[in-house]
Amino acid sequence: MNAPAALRTLVVDDEKLARDRLTGFLSTLDGVEVVGEAVNGVDALARIVSAEPDLVFLDVQMPGMDGFEVLRALPGRRPHVVFATAYDDYAIRAFEVQAVDYLLKPFDQRRVAEAVSRVQARSTAPGPDLEALLQQLDGHRRGRLRQVPVHSGKRILVLPVDEVLWFGVEYRLVYAHTTERPYMTNYTLRELEERLDPEVFFRAHKSSLVNLRHVKEIVPWFGGRYKLAMKDPASSEVALSRKQARALRARLHW
């Protein structure tokens, strides 16, 4: 009896380290052939169409064109998909309902092997109803974020957004600053700005998004600029750009 054909697999993630880690895990598994990598959504779409993989490990959150938009744009047959995500519990339940596997970042080798085994077990059956999944997740994405998954060592904590003083970019990563400490997130600042309540979170600077409920004082700075002093024990300060100072002045009438 002939062995089943290897799952032709494409890895999609905008971070090289994540791609290398995943392809390294996949290279140790029997019945898997990595046929390529894609660095963003546009690249992924082109490679899926040209290579016609059986399986795609697809990062959900990518700049420009995210994983869901890639799936929507695919013509014809869709491959089996394993999502790599840091989405909250609502979205994970949606994945489970539609029998789509997911890897909750950060993931390990055992979890990757488990995801591949699940795909192999159903590889002869019809693929999951991705259209229904996308519609379900669309409704969620239009809603406001109430919780944000963050990294604390090997743990993933889920912070209520009310506890976040501000989100700030440091070395191209976005951190959620709380009264205790900053936590790394998998979001971009633009994604957060789109998903958070604009009545509460204000874009103070190109590199920061501030929770106005935690602002204690607007502090004059040099050159006619300002800083926002926060209500944390350290009295942290967040820079306010000149343009956004004008917007905040009009909003708060100060």
C-alpha positions in Angstrom: 0.0 0.0 0.0 1.4 3.3 -1.0 2.1 6.0 1.6 -0.1 9.0 1.4 1.3 12.0 -0.5 3.1 14.6 1.6 1.1 17.7 2.5 2.5 20.4 0.3 2.7 23.3 2.8 3.1 27.1 2.5 4.2 29.2 5.5 3.0 32.8 5.7 4.2 35.3 8.3 5.6 38.8 8.0 8.2 38.1 10.6 11.3 36.1 9.4 11.9 34.7 12.9 8.4 33.3 13.0 8.8 31.8 9.5 12.1 30.2 10.4 10.7 28.8 13.6 7.7 27.3 11.9 9.6 25.8 8.9 12.1 24.3 11.3 9.3 22.6 13.2 7.7 21.4 10.0 11.0 20.0 8.7 11.0 17.4 11.5 7.6 16.0 10.6 6.9 13.1 8.3 4.3 13.6 5.6 5.0 17.4 5.2 6.8 19.1 2.3 7.3 22.9 2.7 6.9 24.3 -0.8 7.6 27.9 0.0 7.2 30.9 2.3 5.4 34.2 1.9 6.3 37.4 3.7 3.0 39.3 3.5 -0.6 38.9 2.3 0.0 39.9 -1.3 2.9 37.5 -1.6 0.8 34.8 0.0 -2.0 35.2 -2.4 0.3 34.9 -5.4 2.1 31.9 -4.0 -1.1 30.0 -3.1 -2.4 30.5 -6.6 0.8 29.4 -8.3 1.9 26.6 -5.9 -1.6 25.3 -5.0 -0.5 24.0 -1.6 -2.6 21.5 0.4 -2.0 23.3 3.6 -1.2 26.9 4.5 0.0 28.1 7.9 -1.4 31.6 7.7 -0.6 34.5 10.0 -3.8 36.4 10.9 -2.3 39.8 11.6 -0.1 41.2 8.7 0.2 44.8 7.5 -1.6 45.8 4.3 -3.5 42.5 3.7 -4.2 40.3 6.6 -4.8 36.5 6.6 -8.6 36.8 6.3 -8.3 39.1 3.3 -6.0 36.6 1.7 -8.6 33.9 2.0 -11.3 36.2 0.7 -9.3 37.0 -2.4 -8.5 33.4 -3.3 -10.1 32.2 -6.5 -11.5 28.7 -6.7 -10.3 25.9 -4.4 -9.0 26.9 -0.9 -6.4 24.9 0.9 -6.6 23.6 4.4 -5.6 26.4 6.7 -4.0 26.6 10.1 -4.2 30.1 11.5 -1.4 31.6 13.6 -3.1 34.1 15.8 -3.1 36.2 19.0 -6.8 36.8 18.8 -9.0 36.6 21.9 -11.3 33.8 23.0 -14.2 34.8 20.8 -12.3 34.4 17.6 -10.7 31.1 18.8 -14.2 29.7 19.4 -15.1 30.7 15.9 -12.1 28.8 14.6 -13.2 25.7 16.6 -16.8 25.9 15.4 -15.7 25.8 11.8 -13.2 23.0 12.4 -10.2 25.2 11.4 -7.1 24.7 13.5 -5.2 27.5 14.9 -1.9 28.2 16.7 -2.0 30.7 19.5 1.2 32.6 19.6 3.7 31.8 20.9 3.4 28.1 19.9 5.8 25.2 20.3 6.8 22.1 18.2 4.3 19.8 19.9 1.4 22.1 19.0 2.6 22.4 15.3 2.7 18.6 15.1 -0.8 18.3 16.5 -2.1 20.8 14.0 -0.5 18.9 11.1 -2.0 15.6 12.4 -5.5 17.1 12.4 -5.1 18.3 8.9 -3.8 14.8 7.8 -6.7 13.1 9.4 -9.2 15.2 7.4 -7.2 15.7 4.3 -9.5 13.5 2.2 -12.7 15.2 3.5 -14.1 18.5 2.2 -12.4 21.5 3.6 -14.0 23.6 6.4 -16.5 26.3 5.6 -14.1 29.2 5.6 -16.7 31.6 4.2 -18.9 31.1 7.3 -15.8 31.6 9.5 -14.8 34.8 7.7 -18.3 36.2 8.1 -18.4 35.3 11.8 -15.0 36.9 12.3 -16.0 40.0 10.4 -18.7 40.8 12.9 -16.2 40.4 15.7 -13.6 42.6 14.0 -16.1 45.4 13.6 -16.7 45.3 17.3 -14.5 47.1 19.8 -11.6 45.4 21.5 -12.4 44.8 25.2 -9.3 42.6 25.9 -5.8 42.4 24.5 -3.6 39.3 24.5 -0.1 40.1 25.7 3.1 38.2 26.2 4.7 37.6 29.6 7.6 35.2 29.1 6.1 32.0 27.9 2.6 32.9 29.1 -0.1 34.8 27.3 -2.1 37.1 29.5 -5.4 38.7 28.5 -5.6 42.3 29.7 -8.8 44.3 29.8 -8.2 47.4 27.7 -9.3 49.6 30.6 -6.2 48.6 32.4 -3.9 49.8 29.6 -2.5 53.3 30.2 -1.1 53.6 26.7 0.2 51.5 23.8 3.6 52.5 22.5 6.0 51.4 19.7 9.5 50.4 20.7 11.9 48.8 18.2 8.9 48.1 15.8 7.0 46.2 18.5 3.9 47.5 20.3 3.8 47.3 24.1 0.8 47.7 26.3 1.8 49.8 29.3 0.0 49.2 32.6 0.6 50.4 36.1 2.7 47.3 36.7 4.9 47.0 33.6 4.8 47.0 29.7 3.7 43.9 27.9 4.4 43.0 24.3 1.5 42.6 21.9 1.1 41.2 18.4 -0.9 44.2 17.2 0.2 47.1 15.1 -0.7 50.6 16.4 -3.0 51.1 13.4 -4.9 47.9 14.2 -5.4 49.0 17.7 -6.5 52.4 16.7 -9.1 50.8 14.4 -10.3 48.4 17.0 -10.3 50.4 20.2 -13.0 52.9 21.3 -12.0 56.3 19.8 -13.8 58.0 22.6 -11.2 56.5 25.0 -8.0 55.9 23.1 -6.3 58.9 21.5 -3.4 58.9 19.0 -1.1 61.2 20.9 1.9 60.6 18.6 2.8 58.4 15.6 4.3 56.0 18.1 1.7 56.0 20.9 -2.0 55.5 21.6 -3.1 56.9 25.0 -6.1 55.9 27.2 -7.5 59.3 28.1 -9.1 58.0 31.2 -5.6 57.5 32.6 -4.3 60.9 31.8 -3.6 63.0 34.9 -2.2 66.2 33.5 -1.2 67.9 30.2 2.3 69.2 30.8 3.9 72.1 28.8 7.2 71.1 27.3 9.8 72.9 25.3 9.2 74.4 21.9 5.5 74.8 22.5 5.0 71.1 22.8 3.3 69.0 25.5 3.5 65.7 27.3 0.7 63.7 28.9 1.4 62.7 32.5 -0.3 59.4 33.4 -2.0 58.2 36.6 0.5 55.5 37.4 2.9 55.4 40.4 5.8 56.4 38.2 3.9 59.4 36.8 4.9 58.3 33.3 4.9 60.9 30.5 3.9 60.3 26.9 4.9 62.8 24.2 2.1 64.7 22.4 2.9 65.8 18.9 2.1 69.4 17.8 -0.6 68.2 15.4 -2.2 66.0 18.0 -2.0 68.6 20.6 -4.2 70.8 18.4 -6.6 67.9 18.0 -6.7 67.2 21.7 -7.1 70.9 22.5 -10.2 71.1 20.3 -11.6 67.9 21.8 -11.0 68.8 25.5 -11.3 72.6 25.1 -8.2 73.3 27.2 
